[in-house]
Amino acid sequence: MGKIRKYAQHLLLYARAMAKWLMVSLVVGLLCGLLGSAFHYGVSRANMFREVYPWVIYTLPVAGMLAVALYRLFRTEGQGTNNILQEIQGGKGVSLSLIPAIFLTTVLTHLAGGSAGREGAALQMGGGIGYNIGRLLKLDDRDLRTATMIGMAAFFSALFGTPLGAAVFSLEVISVGLIYHAAFIPCFIASLTAYGVALLLGITPERFTVSVPQLSIVMLLRVAILAVLGGTLSAVFCGILHFTEQNMEKLLKNPWGRAFSGGAVILILTLLLGNDYNGAGMGLIRYAIEEGSAVSTAFLWKMVFTAITLAVGFKGGEVVPSFFIGATFGCVVGPLLGMPAGFAAAVGLITVFCGAVNCPLASIFLAIELFGAEGMLFYAFACGLSYVFSGYSGLYSSQRILYDKLKAQFIDVHTNAYHEGDRSA
C-alpha cells in the first residue's frame, strides 16, 4: 500500500504541474497568436505600402531617427534578443515596454525599406509576453524562465507557421549543448495554440515547394560540400553583423546621426541596386527555391544591407535575412556542384540559418515544416555539418555554447568569444 500511495502522490504531482503549464501555455499561446497575427499583418501591410508607393524609401534617414526616438520614449535603448536569452539563463527580467517598442520600430523598418526580418521582434515580444504573464501568475524564478521560452516559441510559431521547429528552437537556442526538456510540452502546446489562432485569423504559414532529388552517395557528397560552405557563410554573416555594429558605434557616437547617416546609405544603395534588398525579401527567397533563379551577388548585397540597417538603429531580425542569404547562395552555387538549383536553395537556406543560430535539431524540424519530409535525410546531414563548420560564431552574443562542437568537452563560453575550445579541437 505504501508504494501505491507514493506512486499516486507522484502522479498527482505530475498532474498538478501539467495543469499549471497547460493553463500558462494556453494563455500565452492565445496572446502571442493574437499579437503575432497583428504583427504579421502590420509588417505585410508596410511592405505592400512600400511596393505601391516606392517614394517612401526616401524617408529612410528620418525613419531611422524615429526608431531611435521610439526606443528612448519606451526607455528600452540597448535592449534586444540578447536580453531575452539572459532572462532565461540568469533571471535578468524583461521589460514590458519592449513589446510595443519592437512592434512599432520593426513595422517602421519594413515600411521605410530597411533590410531586416521579423523573428528578432518575435522572440522579444513573445519572451516579454511569457515573462510578464509568469510574473502576473506569481511564478517562481525558474518557472519564469520557462514562461519566457513558452512565449518565444508561441510568437515564432504564429509568424512562420512552424510549431514544432519553434518549440525546439526556443529550447535549443539558449545554451548550445543543453536542452530544458521539461519545457518541451509547455512550449509545444503554446506553439500549437498560437499557430491555430494565426490560422483562424487568416495568416498563411510559410511553405515552399521543393523538388528533392533521389537519395544517393553522390548527392549526399554534393549536399555536404554545400553545407560546409553554408556553415562558413553563416560565420561570415555573423562576423559582418557584429563588426559593423561595433565599429558603427565608434565611428558615429551620436545615435541620431548614426541612424540618419545609415538610413541615407541604405537609400543610396537602393537607388543604385534596386529594391530587391529592402525589407525581408521573402519573395526572392521563394523565387530562388521554387523557380531556381537568383542574382549571383544577391547574398553578398543582402549581408551589406542587413548589417548597415541593424547597426545604425533600425529594428527587426537577422533570421529572415539569413534565409535570403542562404537561399540565394545555394541557388547560385548548387548548380556548380551538380545540384538542382531550387533544392540547393532550400539546403542553403537551412544551413546558413543553422550555422547562424547554432540549433541543429530545430533547423531539421524547421526544414521539414518548410519544405516537407521528403528531403529530411539531406536536411539533417546538411544541418549537422553546418553546425560544426560555423564554428563558435552566432547571431546572439548572449547565447552560451556549453560543449565543444568537436568533442565531448565542457567549455561554457558565450557565442563569438574566443576560448580554449578552438585550440583543443
C-alpha angles and dihedrals in degrees: 000000000000092000092047091050091049092049090049090051090052091050090050090050091052092046092052092049092049092047090052093049092043089058094045093045094049094048094045092042092051093049093045090047091053097043092039091054091049090049092048089050092048094051093044092050091047091054092045091050091052091050093050094042106033092176088079088080087076089068092066097105092049092043089056091055090047090054089054090048093051092051090050091047091055092039092235101124111153095012122125146122092321089064090057091052091047091054091056093044099045112001098256095155132236124246114236090215089065088076099065091035096057092038094056098038094048092051088047091052092053093043094054095041106256116157108248143115135232107241095081087061090042093056092045097046093040093047090047092051093047094047096047094045086052091052091048089054090047095239117175124250097272093046090049088060090052091048089053091054090048090056093048091052094046097050093045089051093049092054101042103024092232106123098170095044090046093051094049092043092056089053098043103041096065101066120004108228096024126079124187096225092180088067096053099090094044091048093046093048090050091047092051091046093050090044091052093048091050091050091050089052092053101258108150113218118236110261131162131199108230127182104217119203123228116280111258139145091250093053091045089055091050091049089049092055092048091047092053090049091046093051091049091048090052089056090050091050093050090046092052092049095051095040092051093047095049096045096041089060090050093046096046111024095176107085093208093053091043093053094045094047093045091050090051091051092051089048092053092047090050092052090050100042106024131246099292091107099048120102121000098315098222090151093060091044090056091045092053093049102038100031099030095228133122139149109261094234097038095105091052095051092046089057090052095047093046095046093052094043095053096037096058099051108278114131133225133090143291101221100079090046086052087053089052094047093047096044096048092042092050091046091056100038099035097072089051086060093047096259127133106262097232094048090046089052090055091049091046092051095052096042095052090046092048094049093047096052100029092227110128097167094048089046092055092050091044091052091051092050094046100039106019132254097276093090095038096123092050092049094047092050091047094048092050092053094043091052091056099041095047087071119200097324124112147159095254118057091195091061111109124219105207100178133040114256094229105040142018093269125135111229108152103198134147119257114269092022120122112238144161092269090075093059100038096057 
